[in-house]
Amino acid sequence: MKNIYIKFIAGRLDVREWQVENCAALFEEGATIPFISRYRKERTGGLDEVAVAEIRHWTDVFAEMEKRKQTIIETISQAGALTDGLRERIELSTDAREIEDLYLPYRPKRRTRATIAKEAGLEPLADRMFQVAVADPSVEARKYLSDKVETVDDALAGARDIIAERLSETASVRETLRQIFRTRRIVTKATKKATGPEAMKYKSYFDYSESLERIAPHRLLAILRAEDEGYLSVKIDADPEKCGKKLYYDFCQERRYPSAALAEHIHLAIDDSFKRLLEPSISNEVFKEAKEKADIESIRIFGENLRQLLLAPPIGQKRVLAIDPGFRTGCKVVCLDEQGNLLHNEAIFPHPPVSEKVKSIQAVSGMVQKYGIEVIAIGSGTASRETEDFIKRVPLPSGVRVFTVSEDGASIYSASDVARAEFPDYDVTVRGAVSIGRRLMDPLAELVKIDPKSLGVGQYQHDVDQNLLHETLDNTVESCVNTVGVNLNTASSYLLSYVSGIGPSLAENIVEYRTQNGAYTSRRQLLKVKRLGDKAFEQCAGFLRIHGADNPLDNSAVHPEAYHIVDRMARDLGVSTRELVGNADLCSKISAEDYVDGDFGLPTINDILKELRKPGRDPRESAQEFEFAHDIRTIEDLKTGMELPGIVTNITAFGAFVNIGIKQNGLIHASQMGVKGMADPSKVLKLRQQVKVTVVSVDLDRGRIGLRLMK
């Protein structure tokens, strides 16, 4: 990577250049973000996953930029316009917008008024006017009359068109206007289309104005969506007169015009350049720039929500009875074993219109007894509260716990290729119930099968930059999977595909080997998997767990490349490696500095000791039961001042949505979070957090509920 890019990244992230350089080199060697942040701390100076992911993002950005630069340089060179100075400016730039500005005058373009004027032979006239080398433009213009230019006015108009385009393609002019536009206000007006009920969600923006510098990301995205749907007209109030004066001053301040006529023609060219060429172009660029910032913030929130959702507390390996509730079509019930395998499924009809309550109670009671059920999972959708009430009437054995589980995305999974491959002989209703049960057992293992955009935890996720969103969400899923670690003998190929260095193809090969040869007993067996070589093994081994492995370190986050260090620690203590693993007292007797050696520095040794104390520890908490208010079933039951329990279901830039046990989620606005001023919701609350709230407003017509967070 070029030094200019390394310096840019280091400055942006506030890290040392050598850290960026080493990290980029590791990427070139085929290392992944989780592997680098976990097992190469010495080479990166201990950069965390966030910094490593940022470096990866910018290395990709600059790789594409370098390709773009070469294309631009070749194009300008072929046109015979490439100078040493221009080449240097392009090669030393780290700003894509600056590069495009430099390229703009030479970029092949459609036929414009300026190109028509040039074809008519008017460029020399424009040059002389532009260079203030003309005393009387009208006299000079007569020299250029021809069969293509019939009058002096035509000649002067053509020259002005050339000057206007030249100004619009001048990098300094464009940047000056960008700086002005960034400080202006965004202004909206409702269109004729904005009369139907669909437009009412944008009513707040029908006559709206706010500084572009201060507008919140979610408001900007909402406005741009409304514009895209045809309900708003949107512009930047750039003050054409002020911009024109600024351009004229910058262009003319060091020029002495020999005549008022020439100055007037330059004025006309500047006004035309701004109104016809610059204002539309710069407006689009500044809107795009503002949207990019809004996208980044929205994607950041989405990524953090997804992380919290994927790392939600699991119930663990329990026998689960899962219910996908329903009224008319009944409740779909499945029984799962400790590994999530489907043991049984049937439908019960405890609710109207069928109302087979006694028969349904007997059915559930029988399934609980027959399959040794330890936990019941109830989907959070239609008829959820009624089904929870029904389950409370079933005589359950002592210790059987009942949970409400979010159904977001379950229907997407049910109809997916993944679900069809897992359950080819069952319909979508059974698959959906299985998903509900499995996501209680292990949210991470189940939710990775579902497109994150379908999980209900985003903010304008369909409006933001989809490439950046995909990159962020993939990084988030990969981070969560590798943070927790994956059981090599029970993980699905879909979960394995997110393990560092594996991917979909190798994941299928790993499962195929397991199917043909039985459970893995050693990480080293991975090297026998088809197409899994030394590099892939290096990247993935530390994140895979084998319970009951021949070597206890195979069930830990200690990387096989460091096993010899642990063996040496054990020998020095006079115990076996198996005796050392998991023995905190023995670990406390080890001095980390004594084992620093070559590539294994103090950060790595400390990580090894931390892992030896609690090998293979799941960083997630345990799932906790929750109970909604018994007497609140619909929005009509709500009254202002009520204090209710709830669960945070989504966090946005403007507040947090909370499930209080009814169809509609309530909103704790950022101003209602118990802190002074406007809070950052992501710093106050976490996804799936259990909270107490006060009802502050109820809008029955729009189905909106305002809440205040209680401390």
Secondary structure, 3 states (H helix, E strand, C coil): CCHHHHHHHHHHHCCCHHHHHHHHHHHHCCCCHHHHHHHCHHHHCCCCHHHHHHHHHHHHHHHHHHHHHHHHHHHHHHCCCCCHHHHHHHHHCCCHHHHHHHHHHHCCCCCCHHHHHHHCCCHHHHHHHHCCCCCCHHHHHHHHCCCCCCCHHHHHHHHHHHHHHHHHCCHHHHHHHHHHHHCCEEEEEECCCCCCHHHHHHHHHCEEEEECCCCCHHHHHHHHHHHHCCCEEEEEECCHHHHHHHHHHHHHCCCCCCCHHHHHHHHHHHHHHHHHHHHHHHHHHHHHHHHHHHHHHHHHHHHHHHHHHHCCCCCCCCCEEEEECCCCCCEEEEEECCCCCEEEEEEECCCCCCCCHHHHHHHHHHHHHHCCCCEEEEECCCCHHHHHHHHHCCCCCCCCEEEEECCCCHHHHHCCHHHHHHCCCCCHHHHHHHHHHHHHHCHHHHHCCCCHHHCCCCCCCCCCCHHHHHHHHHHHHHHHHHHHCEECCCCCHHHHCCCCCCHHHHHHHHHHHHHHHCCCCCHHHHHHCCCCCHHHHHHHHHHEECCCCCCHHHHCCCCHHHHHHHHHHHHHHCCCHHHHCCCHHHHCCCCHHHHCECCECHHHHHHHHHHHHCCCCCCCCCCCCCCCCCCCCCHHHCCCCCEEEEEEEEECCCEEEEECCCCCCEEEEHHHCCCCCCCCHHHHCCCCCEEEEEEEEEECCCCEEEEEECC
